[in-house]
Amino acid sequence: MLVAPSILSADFGSLADDVKAICDAGCDLVHVDVMDGHFVPNLTIGPVVVEAVAKAASKPLDIHLMVQNNPFFVELFAPLQPDYISFHIEEEKHPHRLIQTIRDHGIKPAITLNPHTPPEAIEFLLEDLDMVLLMSVNPGFGGQRFIPSVLEKVRRLKAMIEKRNPHCLIEVDGGVNASNITLLAEAGVDVAVAGSYVFKHPEGVEKAIASLR
């Protein structure tokens, strides 16, 4: 299980320090949520801030786009060379084209599914993907409760991946903590995104990441 803390829950007044802290604590990826205020009812950060995050991070970036006009945002963030860029299937009319664009930039393409979207919606895209991100909350804000039905969704997606592209990872984001991490692992999750649990843990980020492992 890879651990990808979401900086959405970090202290933006000391963002560089928080990013360094999670990297020093042994995270595998730094999860960056980009929201445009249209696809989701929240605004977060643009490329200038993410560039600063990249400079502070000693681990690769995992950029999650929650936006309209995905191709525009891909071109905006591609120069930062994250490991992954994920976009929402609910917002993209030409996913094959965008997947290839991301890969042409030397970045691993990923697709995100909202809680209500069935995994079958991307069955014929799986062979072209490096990762699928399943939202276990409705996207837009940190600190929400985990939606338990995502466990069945993970199992269904895992079966499809094993058939079509065994190298594709499954990532889950939303309400992940030490109480459900074992269930997620047993269902077949490869990457756990945790924001509030990591950055607001009473014993600090190192203890939080260790407890998820």
QUIVENNOR-V806360 format. One record per pair of residues at least 4 apart in sequence whose C-alpha atoms are under 7 Angstrom apart, sorted by the first residue. I is the first residue (numbers start at 1). J is the second residue. If there is no record, write none. Layout:
i:I j:J
i:I j:J
This chain:
i:1 j:190
i:1 j:191
i:1 j:192
i:2 j:28
i:2 j:190
i:2 j:191
i:2 j:192
i:3 j:27
i:3 j:28
i:3 j:29
i:3 j:191
i:3 j:192
i:3 j:193
i:4 j:27
i:4 j:28
i:4 j:29
i:4 j:30
i:4 j:31
i:4 j:191
i:4 j:192
i:4 j:193
i:4 j:194
i:5 j:30
i:5 j:31
i:5 j:193
i:5 j:194
i:5 j:195
i:5 j:198
i:6 j:30
i:6 j:31
i:6 j:32
i:6 j:193
i:6 j:194
i:6 j:195
i:7 j:31
i:7 j:32
i:7 j:195
i:8 j:33
i:8 j:142
i:8 j:195
i:9 j:142
i:9 j:195
i:9 j:196
i:9 j:199
i:10 j:15
i:10 j:18
i:10 j:199
i:11 j:15
i:11 j:18
i:14 j:18
i:15 j:19
i:16 j:20
i:16 j:53
i:16 j:56
i:17 j:21
i:18 j:22
i:19 j:23
i:19 j:53
i:19 j:56
i:19 j:57
i:20 j:24
i:20 j:56
i:20 j:57
i:21 j:25
i:22 j:26
i:22 j:27
i:22 j:205
i:23 j:27
i:23 j:57
i:23 j:58
i:23 j:59
i:25 j:205
i:25 j:206
i:27 j:209
i:28 j:59
i:29 j:59
i:29 j:60
i:29 j:61
i:29 j:62
i:30 j:59
i:30 j:60
i:30 j:61
i:30 j:62
i:31 j:61
i:31 j:62
i:31 j:63
i:32 j:61
i:32 j:62
i:32 j:63
i:32 j:64
i:33 j:63
i:33 j:64
i:33 j:65
i:34 j:44
i:34 j:45
i:34 j:64
i:34 j:65
i:34 j:66
i:35 j:40
i:35 j:42
i:35 j:43
i:35 j:44
i:35 j:65
i:35 j:66
i:35 j:67
i:36 j:40
i:36 j:42
i:36 j:43
i:36 j:66
i:36 j:67
i:37 j:41
i:37 j:42
i:37 j:43
i:38 j:67
i:38 j:68
i:39 j:66
i:39 j:67
i:39 j:68
i:40 j:66
i:40 j:139
i:40 j:140
i:41 j:140
i:42 j:140
i:45 j:49
i:46 j:50
i:47 j:51
i:47 j:76
i:47 j:77
i:48 j:52
i:49 j:53
i:50 j:54
i:51 j:55
i:51 j:80
i:52 j:56
i:53 j:57
i:54 j:61
i:60 j:82
i:60 j:83
i:61 j:82
i:61 j:83
i:61 j:84
i:62 j:82
i:62 j:83
i:62 j:84
i:62 j:85
i:63 j:82
i:63 j:84
i:63 j:85
i:63 j:86
i:64 j:85
i:64 j:86
i:64 j:87
i:65 j:86
i:65 j:87
i:66 j:87
i:66 j:88
i:68 j:91
i:69 j:73
i:70 j:74
i:70 j:87
i:71 j:75
i:71 j:98
i:72 j:76
i:73 j:77
i:74 j:78
i:78 j:105
i:81 j:107
i:82 j:107
i:83 j:107
i:83 j:108
i:84 j:107
i:84 j:108
i:84 j:109
i:84 j:110
i:85 j:107
i:85 j:108
i:85 j:109
i:85 j:110
i:86 j:109
i:86 j:110
i:86 j:111
i:86 j:112
i:87 j:110
i:87 j:111
i:87 j:112
i:88 j:92
i:88 j:111
i:88 j:112
i:88 j:113
i:89 j:111
i:89 j:112
i:89 j:113
i:94 j:98
i:95 j:99
i:96 j:100
i:97 j:101
i:98 j:102
i:99 j:103
i:99 j:109
i:100 j:104
i:101 j:105
i:102 j:106
i:102 j:107
i:102 j:108
i:102 j:109
i:103 j:107
i:103 j:108
i:103 j:109
i:108 j:130
i:109 j:129
i:109 j:130
i:109 j:131
i:110 j:129
i:110 j:130
i:110 j:131
i:110 j:132
i:111 j:131
i:111 j:132
i:111 j:133
i:112 j:132
i:112 j:133
i:112 j:134
i:113 j:117
i:113 j:133
i:113 j:134
i:113 j:135
i:114 j:134
i:114 j:135
i:114 j:138
i:115 j:135
i:115 j:136
i:115 j:137
i:115 j:138
i:119 j:123
i:119 j:153
i:119 j:157
i:122 j:126
i:125 j:129
i:126 j:161
i:126 j:164
i:126 j:165
i:127 j:164
i:127 j:165
i:129 j:168
i:130 j:167
i:130 j:168
i:130 j:169
i:131 j:168
i:131 j:169
i:131 j:170
i:132 j:169
i:132 j:170
i:132 j:171
i:133 j:170
i:133 j:171
i:133 j:172
i:134 j:171
i:134 j:172
i:134 j:173
i:135 j:172
i:135 j:173
i:135 j:174
i:136 j:146
i:136 j:147
i:136 j:150
i:136 j:172
i:136 j:173
i:136 j:174
i:136 j:175
i:137 j:144
i:137 j:145
i:137 j:146
i:137 j:147
i:137 j:174
i:137 j:175
i:142 j:195
i:142 j:196
i:143 j:175
i:143 j:196
i:144 j:174
i:144 j:175
i:145 j:175
i:146 j:174
i:146 j:175
i:146 j:176
i:149 j:153
i:150 j:154
i:151 j:155
i:151 j:184
i:151 j:187
i:152 j:156
i:153 j:157
i:154 j:158
i:154 j:187
i:154 j:188
i:154 j:189
i:155 j:159
i:155 j:187
i:155 j:188
i:156 j:160
i:157 j:161
i:158 j:162
i:158 j:188
i:159 j:163
i:160 j:164
i:161 j:165
i:161 j:166
i:161 j:168
i:162 j:166
i:169 j:190
i:170 j:189
i:170 j:190
i:170 j:191
i:171 j:189
i:171 j:190
i:171 j:191
i:171 j:192
i:172 j:189
i:172 j:191
i:172 j:192
i:172 j:193
i:173 j:192
i:173 j:193
i:173 j:194
i:174 j:194
i:176 j:180
i:176 j:181
i:176 j:193
i:176 j:194
i:177 j:181
i:177 j:194
i:177 j:197
i:177 j:212
i:178 j:211
i:178 j:212
i:180 j:184
i:181 j:185
i:181 j:212
i:182 j:186
i:183 j:187
i:184 j:188
i:184 j:189
i:185 j:189
i:194 j:198
i:195 j:199
i:196 j:200
i:197 j:201
i:197 j:208
i:198 j:205
i:198 j:208
i:198 j:209
i:199 j:205
i:201 j:205
i:201 j:208
i:203 j:207
i:204 j:208
i:205 j:209
i:206 j:210
i:207 j:211
i:208 j:212
i:209 j:213
